[in-house]
């Protein structure tokens, strides 16, 4: 595991928002504050997902596997008898 993998993993970990929603439910009795907290958590989760995809594409290029098919047609034709 390299630093690149760790950075992408850290960003993607921001998607886990279930516990934050549970804590907000317990912490706020005012419906407006609860709605604001939920909106903030869901927005941050969405931002983390988008950043995880973008940073993952930039920092983690696709690995080329020796002998792997380059397209679906090539993979399908390799199984013909």
N, CA, C and O atoms as CSV, one atom per row, in Angstrom:
chain,resi,resn,atom,element,x,y,z
A,1,UNK,N,N,0.848,-1.163,0.000
A,1,UNK,CA,C,0.000,0.000,0.000
A,1,UNK,C,C,0.901,1.236,0.000
A,1,UNK,O,O,1.817,1.356,0.814
A,2,UNK,N,N,0.627,2.124,-0.907
A,2,UNK,CA,C,1.431,3.331,-1.007
A,2,UNK,C,C,0.657,4.523,-0.439
A,2,UNK,O,O,-0.503,4.398,-0.047
A,3,UNK,N,N,1.320,5.674,-0.403
A,3,UNK,CA,C,0.680,6.884,0.088
A,3,UNK,C,C,-0.510,7.260,-0.798
A,3,UNK,O,O,-1.504,7.792,-0.305
A,4,UNK,N,N,-0.415,6.990,-2.087
A,4,UNK,CA,C,-1.528,7.266,-2.999
A,4,UNK,C,C,-2.783,6.504,-2.584
A,4,UNK,O,O,-3.880,7.061,-2.547
A,5,UNK,N,N,-2.602,5.219,-2.273
A,5,UNK,CA,C,-3.737,4.402,-1.848
A,5,UNK,C,C,-4.336,4.932,-0.547
A,5,UNK,O,O,-5.556,4.962,-0.386
A,6,UNK,N,N,-3.481,5.346,0.367
A,6,UNK,CA,C,-3.938,5.850,1.655
A,6,UNK,C,C,-4.732,7.144,1.502
A,6,UNK,O,O,-5.733,7.339,2.191
A,7,UNK,N,N,-4.301,8.018,0.615
A,7,UNK,CA,C,-5.014,9.275,0.377
A,7,UNK,C,C,-6.402,8.991,-0.193
A,7,UNK,O,O,-7.391,9.555,0.275
A,8,UNK,N,N,-6.479,8.131,-1.187
A,8,UNK,CA,C,-7.771,7.805,-1.794
A,8,UNK,C,C,-8.677,7.132,-0.765
A,8,UNK,O,O,-9.865,7.446,-0.698
A,9,UNK,N,N,-8.149,6.230,0.020
A,9,UNK,CA,C,-8.934,5.555,1.043
A,9,UNK,C,C,-9.463,6.547,2.077
A,9,UNK,O,O,-10.608,6.438,2.515
A,10,UNK,N,N,-8.642,7.502,2.461
A,10,UNK,CA,C,-9.073,8.518,3.420
A,10,UNK,C,C,-10.214,9.365,2.890
A,10,UNK,O,O,-11.150,9.680,3.625
A,11,UNK,N,N,-10.142,9.734,1.620
A,11,UNK,CA,C,-11.209,10.545,1.025
A,11,UNK,C,C,-12.489,9.723,0.912
A,11,UNK,O,O,-13.572,10.224,1.215
A,12,UNK,N,N,-12.379,8.483,0.484
A,12,UNK,CA,C,-13.554,7.635,0.319
A,12,UNK,C,C,-14.189,7.315,1.674
A,12,UNK,O,O,-15.398,7.096,1.748
A,13,UNK,N,N,-13.399,7.285,2.738
A,13,UNK,CA,C,-13.938,7.019,4.077
A,13,UNK,C,C,-14.905,8.114,4.510
A,13,UNK,O,O,-15.731,7.881,5.392
A,14,UNK,N,N,-14.827,9.281,3.922
A,14,UNK,CA,C,-15.756,10.362,4.240
A,14,UNK,C,C,-17.182,10.074,3.821
A,14,UNK,O,O,-18.093,10.801,4.215
A,15,UNK,N,N,-17.398,9.044,3.041
A,15,UNK,CA,C,-18.745,8.692,2.593
A,15,UNK,C,C,-19.552,8.075,3.737
A,15,UNK,O,O,-20.779,8.172,3.737
A,16,UNK,N,N,-18.902,7.454,4.697
A,16,UNK,CA,C,-19.612,6.790,5.791
A,16,UNK,C,C,-20.293,7.785,6.706
A,16,UNK,O,O,-19.641,8.348,7.586
A,17,UNK,N,N,-21.567,8.020,6.530
A,17,UNK,CA,C,-22.265,9.069,7.254
A,17,UNK,C,C,-23.355,8.549,8.176
A,17,UNK,O,O,-24.020,9.355,8.826
A,18,UNK,N,N,-23.569,7.263,8.264
A,18,UNK,CA,C,-24.674,6.718,9.045
A,18,UNK,C,C,-24.571,7.094,10.516
A,18,UNK,O,O,-25.573,7.476,11.120
A,19,UNK,N,N,-23.402,6.996,11.099
A,19,UNK,CA,C,-23.242,7.317,12.520
A,19,UNK,C,C,-23.444,8.809,12.767
A,19,UNK,O,O,-23.996,9.189,13.800
A,20,UNK,N,N,-23.011,9.653,11.847
A,20,UNK,CA,C,-23.204,11.095,12.024
A,20,UNK,C,C,-24.693,11.444,12.013
A,20,UNK,O,O,-25.126,12.322,12.759
A,21,UNK,N,N,-25.476,10.771,11.180
A,21,UNK,CA,C,-26.919,11.012,11.171
A,21,UNK,C,C,-27.557,10.554,12.478
A,21,UNK,O,O,-28.453,11.217,13.000
A,22,UNK,N,N,-27.102,9.436,13.000
A,22,UNK,CA,C,-27.620,8.922,14.266
A,22,UNK,C,C,-27.302,9.881,15.412
A,22,UNK,O,O,-28.166,10.163,16.242
A,23,UNK,N,N,-26.080,10.377,15.462
A,23,UNK,CA,C,-25.677,11.302,16.513
A,23,UNK,C,C,-26.443,12.624,16.393
A,23,UNK,O,O,-26.837,13.200,17.407
A,24,UNK,N,N,-26.654,13.105,15.177
A,24,UNK,CA,C,-27.428,14.331,14.982
A,24,UNK,C,C,-28.861,14.144,15.465
A,24,UNK,O,O,-29.446,15.061,16.042
A,25,UNK,N,N,-29.420,12.983,15.238
A,25,UNK,CA,C,-30.781,12.683,15.696
A,25,UNK,C,C,-30.862,12.772,17.220
A,25,UNK,O,O,-31.849,13.262,17.769
A,26,UNK,N,N,-29.823,12.298,17.893
A,26,UNK,CA,C,-29.805,12.343,19.358
A,26,UNK,C,C,-29.459,13.727,19.903
A,26,UNK,O,O,-29.905,14.094,20.989
A,27,UNK,N,N,-28.672,14.490,19.160
A,27,UNK,CA,C,-28.152,15.753,19.668
A,27,UNK,C,C,-29.126,16.917,19.523
A,27,UNK,O,O,-29.154,17.800,20.379
A,28,UNK,N,N,-29.907,16.936,18.479
A,28,UNK,CA,C,-30.744,18.104,18.206
A,28,UNK,C,C,-32.220,17.775,18.401
A,28,UNK,O,O,-32.734,16.794,17.864
A,29,UNK,N,N,-32.891,18.626,19.189
A,29,UNK,CA,C,-34.335,18.461,19.375
A,29,UNK,C,C,-35.113,19.423,18.484
A,29,UNK,O,O,-36.266,19.166,18.137
A,30,UNK,N,N,-34.475,20.528,18.119
A,30,UNK,CA,C,-35.109,21.493,17.228
A,30,UNK,C,C,-35.109,20.932,15.805
A,30,UNK,O,O,-34.048,20.604,15.273
A,31,UNK,N,N,-36.289,20.818,15.182
A,31,UNK,CA,C,-36.351,20.245,13.828
A,31,UNK,C,C,-35.522,21.002,12.791
A,31,UNK,O,O,-34.995,20.396,11.859
A,32,UNK,N,N,-35.404,22.322,12.948
A,32,UNK,CA,C,-34.607,23.094,11.979
A,32,UNK,C,C,-33.127,22.770,12.102
A,32,UNK,O,O,-32.428,22.641,11.098
A,33,UNK,N,N,-32.651,22.640,13.336
A,33,UNK,CA,C,-31.243,22.295,13.530
A,33,UNK,C,C,-30.959,20.873,13.051
A,33,UNK,O,O,-29.914,20.609,12.458
A,34,UNK,N,N,-31.893,19.963,13.311
A,34,UNK,CA,C,-31.730,18.580,12.859
A,34,UNK,C,C,-31.699,18.518,11.334
A,34,UNK,O,O,-30.885,17.796,10.758
A,35,UNK,N,N,-32.577,19.267,10.684
A,35,UNK,CA,C,-32.591,19.288,9.215
A,35,UNK,C,C,-31.289,19.862,8.666
A,35,UNK,O,O,-30.754,19.355,7.681
A,36,UNK,N,N,-30.778,20.918,9.299
A,36,UNK,CA,C,-29.511,21.510,8.858
A,36,UNK,C,C,-28.352,20.535,9.051
A,36,UNK,O,O,-27.471,20.435,8.197
A,37,UNK,N,N,-28.357,19.819,10.172
A,37,UNK,CA,C,-27.295,18.837,10.427
A,37,UNK,C,C,-27.351,17.701,9.404
A,37,UNK,O,O,-26.315,17.280,8.889
A,38,UNK,N,N,-28.542,17.208,9.112
A,38,UNK,CA,C,-28.684,16.131,8.122
A,38,UNK,C,C,-28.246,16.592,6.735
A,38,UNK,O,O,-27.574,15.861,6.008
A,39,UNK,N,N,-28.632,17.801,6.384
A,39,UNK,CA,C,-28.230,18.340,5.082
A,39,UNK,C,C,-26.719,18.486,4.998
A,39,UNK,O,O,-26.119,18.177,3.968
A,40,UNK,N,N,-26.108,18.948,6.063
A,40,UNK,CA,C,-24.650,19.089,6.089
A,40,UNK,C,C,-23.940,17.755,5.966
A,40,UNK,O,O,-22.957,17.634,5.235
A,41,UNK,N,N,-24.435,16.751,6.681
A,41,UNK,CA,C,-23.823,15.419,6.628
A,41,UNK,C,C,-23.969,14.817,5.237
A,41,UNK,O,O,-23.010,14.272,4.692
A,42,UNK,N,N,-25.161,14.911,4.663
A,42,UNK,CA,C,-25.382,14.335,3.329
A,42,UNK,C,C,-24.587,15.077,2.257
A,42,UNK,O,O,-24.085,14.457,1.319
A,43,UNK,N,N,-24.470,16.400,2.389
A,43,UNK,CA,C,-23.672,17.169,1.433
A,43,UNK,C,C,-22.200,16.775,1.527
A,43,UNK,O,O,-21.544,16.567,0.507
A,44,UNK,N,N,-21.688,16.673,2.741
A,44,UNK,CA,C,-20.289,16.280,2.920
A,44,UNK,C,C,-20.036,14.873,2.383
A,44,UNK,O,O,-18.971,14.601,1.829
A,45,UNK,N,N,-21.001,13.988,2.544
A,45,UNK,CA,C,-20.859,12.635,2.027
A,45,UNK,C,C,-20.811,12.636,0.494
A,45,UNK,O,O,-20.017,11.917,-0.113
A,46,UNK,N,N,-21.656,13.437,-0.109
A,46,UNK,CA,C,-21.648,13.542,-1.571
A,46,UNK,C,C,-20.350,14.126,-2.096
A,46,UNK,O,O,-19.808,13.658,-3.097
A,47,UNK,N,N,-19.854,15.150,-1.416
A,47,UNK,CA,C,-18.572,15.755,-1.807
A,47,UNK,C,C,-17.447,14.740,-1.670
A,47,UNK,O,O,-16.573,14.659,-2.533
A,48,UNK,N,N,-17.465,13.962,-0.586
A,48,UNK,CA,C,-16.425,12.952,-0.391
A,48,UNK,C,C,-16.483,11.890,-1.487
A,48,UNK,O,O,-15.441,11.422,-1.946
A,49,UNK,N,N,-17.679,11.505,-1.908
A,49,UNK,CA,C,-17.807,10.505,-2.967
A,49,UNK,C,C,-17.252,11.027,-4.293
A,49,UNK,O,O,-16.517,10.325,-4.988
A,50,UNK,N,N,-17.608,12.253,-4.630
A,50,UNK,CA,C,-17.133,12.832,-5.892
A,50,UNK,C,C,-15.616,13.028,-5.852
A,50,UNK,O,O,-14.922,12.704,-6.817
A,51,UNK,N,N,-15.101,13.556,-4.740
A,51,UNK,CA,C,-13.653,13.732,-4.620
A,51,UNK,C,C,-12.929,12.394,-4.646
A,51,UNK,O,O,-11.846,12.288,-5.222
A,52,UNK,N,N,-13.514,11.374,-4.029
A,52,UNK,CA,C,-12.906,10.046,-4.054
A,52,UNK,C,C,-12.784,9.508,-5.466
A,52,UNK,O,O,-11.767,8.916,-5.827
A,53,UNK,N,N,-13.827,9.715,-6.269
A,53,UNK,CA,C,-13.765,9.274,-7.665
A,53,UNK,C,C,-12.713,10.051,-8.457
A,53,UNK,O,O,-11.925,9.466,-9.200
A,54,UNK,N,N,-12.711,11.355,-8.290
A,54,UNK,CA,C,-11.764,12.187,-9.043
A,54,UNK,C,C,-10.326,11.896,-8.621
A,54,UNK,O,O,-9.462,11.665,-9.468
A,55,UNK,N,N,-10.072,11.907,-7.326
A,55,UNK,CA,C,-8.711,11.664,-6.847
A,55,UNK,C,C,-8.276,10.240,-7.161
A,55,UNK,O,O,-7.112,10.005,-7.485
A,56,UNK,N,N,-9.193,9.294,-7.071
A,56,UNK,CA,C,-8.863,7.912,-7.416
A,56,UNK,C,C,-8.461,7.768,-8.873
A,56,UNK,O,O,-7.517,7.046,-9.193
A,57,UNK,N,N,-9.174,8.453,-9.754
A,57,UNK,CA,C,-8.826,8.407,-11.179
A,57,UNK,C,C,-7.470,9.040,-11.455
A,57,UNK,O,O,-6.723,8.578,-12.318
A,58,UNK,N,N,-7.158,10.097,-10.719
A,58,UNK,CA,C,-5.896,10.798,-10.944
A,58,UNK,C,C,-4.714,10.036,-10.340
A,58,UNK,O,O,-3.697,9.830,-11.002
A,59,UNK,N,N,-4.856,9.622,-9.083
A,59,UNK,CA,C,-3.724,9.022,-8.370
A,59,UNK,C,C,-3.545,7.532,-8.629
A,59,UNK,O,O,-2.434,7.017,-8.501
A,60,UNK,N,N,-4.603,6.840,-8.986
A,60,UNK,CA,C,-4.517,5.389,-9.161
A,60,UNK,C,C,-4.856,5.002,-10.598
A,60,UNK,O,O,-6.001,4.664,-10.897
A,61,UNK,N,N,-3.875,5.051,-11.476
A,61,UNK,CA,C,-4.145,4.665,-12.866
A,61,UNK,C,C,-4.486,3.180,-12.947
A,61,UNK,O,O,-4.065,2.382,-12.109
A,62,UNK,N,N,-5.241,2.837,-13.951
A,62,UNK,CA,C,-5.666,1.450,-14.134
A,62,UNK,C,C,-4.453,0.552,-14.356
A,62,UNK,O,O,-3.579,0.866,-15.164
A,63,UNK,N,N,-4.406,-0.547,-13.648
A,63,UNK,CA,C,-3.302,-1.494,-13.784
A,63,UNK,C,C,-3.536,-2.375,-15.003
A,63,UNK,O,O,-4.639,-2.880,-15.211
A,64,UNK,N,N,-2.506,-2.553,-15.796
A,64,UNK,CA,C,-2.595,-3.401,-16.969
A,64,UNK,C,C,-2.156,-4.808,-16.570
A,64,UNK,O,O,-1.044,-5.007,-16.081
A,65,UNK,N,N,-3.034,-5.771,-16.781
A,65,UNK,CA,C,-2.748,-7.151,-16.425
A,65,UNK,C,C,-2.294,-7.879,-17.689
A,65,UNK,O,O,-2.957,-7.824,-18.725
A,66,UNK,N,N,-1.165,-8.554,-17.587
A,66,UNK,CA,C,-0.641,-9.281,-18.748
A,66,UNK,C,C,-1.605,-10.391,-19.144
A,66,UNK,O,O,-2.046,-11.174,-18.303
A,67,UNK,N,N,-1.919,-10.448,-20.405
A,67,UNK,CA,C,-2.798,-11.492,-20.928
A,67,UNK,C,C,-4.275,-11.168,-20.820
A,67,UNK,O,O,-5.104,-11.976,-21.240
A,68,UNK,N,N,-4.631,-10.021,-20.275
A,68,UNK,CA,C,-6.037,-9.650,-20.132
A,68,UNK,C,C,-6.566,-9.111,-21.454
A,68,UNK,O,O,-5.828,-8.513,-22.237
A,69,UNK,N,N,-7.833,-9.329,-21.684
A,69,UNK,CA,C,-8.469,-8.831,-22.902
A,69,UNK,C,C,-8.576,-7.311,-22.827
A,69,UNK,O,O,-8.807,-6.751,-21.756
A,70,UNK,N,N,-8.408,-6.650,-23.966
A,70,UNK,CA,C,-8.465,-5.193,-24.008
A,70,UNK,C,C,-9.882,-4.688,-24.217
A,70,UNK,O,O,-10.166,-3.526,-23.925
A,71,UNK,N,N,-10.776,-5.527,-24.711
A,71,UNK,CA,C,-12.155,-5.122,-24.942
A,71,UNK,C,C,-13.073,-6.313,-24.677
A,71,UNK,O,O,-12.622,-7.447,-24.517
A,72,UNK,N,N,-14.364,-6.025,-24.635
A,72,UNK,CA,C,-15.337,-7.084,-24.414
A,72,UNK,C,C,-15.354,-8.046,-25.604
A,72,UNK,O,O,-15.519,-9.252,-25.424
A,73,UNK,N,N,-15.186,-7.518,-26.813
A,73,UNK,CA,C,-15.169,-8.378,-28.000
A,73,UNK,C,C,-13.979,-9.339,-27.971
A,73,UNK,O,O,-14.112,-10.511,-28.323
A,74,UNK,N,N,-12.833,-8.841,-27.556
A,74,UNK,CA,C,-11.647,-9.692,-27.471
A,74,UNK,C,C,-11.831,-10.777,-26.410
A,74,UNK,O,O,-11.419,-11.919,-26.612
A,75,UNK,N,N,-12.436,-10.431,-25.302
A,75,UNK,CA,C,-12.666,-11.409,-24.247
A,75,UNK,C,C,-13.659,-12.469,-24.700
A,75,UNK,O,O,-13.492,-13.654,-24.410
A,76,UNK,N,N,-14.681,-12.040,-25.407
A,76,UNK,CA,C,-15.695,-12.987,-25.879
A,76,UNK,C,C,-15.141,-13.913,-26.950
A,76,UNK,O,O,-15.461,-15.101,-26.973
A,77,UNK,N,N,-14.321,-13.381,-27.826
A,77,UNK,CA,C,-13.775,-14.221,-28.896
A,77,UNK,C,C,-12.720,-15.204,-28.392
A,77,UNK,O,O,-12.437,-16.205,-29.049
A,78,UNK,N,N,-12.147,-14.922,-27.244
A,78,UNK,CA,C,-11.123,-15.829,-26.716
A,78,UNK,C,C,-11.724,-17.098,-26.141
A,78,UNK,O,O,-10.998,-18.062,-25.899
A,79,UNK,N,N,-13.033,-17.124,-25.915
A,79,UNK,CA,C,-13.680,-18.306,-25.354
A,79,UNK,C,C,-14.300,-19.193,-26.408
A,79,UNK,O,O,-14.827,-20.259,-26.089
A,80,UNK,N,N,-14.246,-18.769,-27.670
A,80,UNK,CA,C,-14.841,-19.569,-28.740
A,80,UNK,C,C,-13.977,-20.804,-29.007
A,80,UNK,O,O,-12.750,-20.766,-28.916
A,81,UNK,N,N,-14.651,-21.876,-29.332
A,81,UNK,CA,C,-13.948,-23.128,-29.625
A,81,UNK,C,C,-13.722,-23.323,-31.090
A,81,UNK,O,O,-13.142,-24.331,-31.496
